[in-house]
Amino acid sequence: MNSAGAAPPDVCLAVIDPASKLTVMYAQHLLNNQEPYVHPRLKNIIYACL
């Protein structure tokens, strides 16, 4: 929890590429996450598919 007592927000991201007919939706809760580890790897995998 932050200093205001509220939980941190969730992250939701959408990548839509009509040319390749690919849509990726990603959601993650930010409490105890592995964002520095997950995001670069996930981004590389998604962009490799485009």
C-alpha positions in Angstrom: 0.0 0.0 0.0 1.1 3.5 -0.6 1.1 6.3 2.0 -2.6 7.1 1.3 -3.5 3.5 2.2 -4.7 2.6 -1.3 -3.3 -0.3 -3.3 -1.3 0.6 -6.4 -3.2 0.7 -9.7 -3.2 -2.1 -12.2 -1.6 -1.8 -15.7 -3.6 -2.6 -18.8 -2.0 -2.3 -22.3 -3.4 -2.9 -25.7 -1.4 -3.2 -29.0 -3.5 -3.4 -32.1 -2.0 -3.9 -35.6 -4.8 -4.0 -38.2 -2.3 -4.8 -41.0 -1.2 -8.1 -39.5 -4.6 -8.7 -37.8 -2.9 -9.0 -34.4 -4.3 -7.7 -31.1 -2.5 -8.1 -27.8 -4.1 -7.3 -24.5 -1.9 -7.3 -21.3 -3.0 -6.7 -17.7 -0.9 -6.8 -14.6 -1.4 -6.0 -11.0 1.4 -3.8 -9.7 1.7 -5.1 -6.2 4.8 -7.3 -5.9 5.2 -7.5 -9.7 8.2 -8.4 -11.8 7.7 -5.5 -14.3 11.5 -4.9 -15.0 11.8 -8.6 -15.9 8.5 -9.2 -17.7 7.9 -6.1 -19.8 11.1 -6.1 -21.9 10.7 -9.8 -22.7 7.0 -9.5 -23.4 7.6 -6.5 -25.6 10.3 -8.3 -27.6 8.0 -11.4 -28.1 5.0 -9.3 -29.2 7.0 -7.1 -31.6 8.7 -10.2 -33.1 5.2 -11.4 -34.1 4.4 -8.2 -36.0 
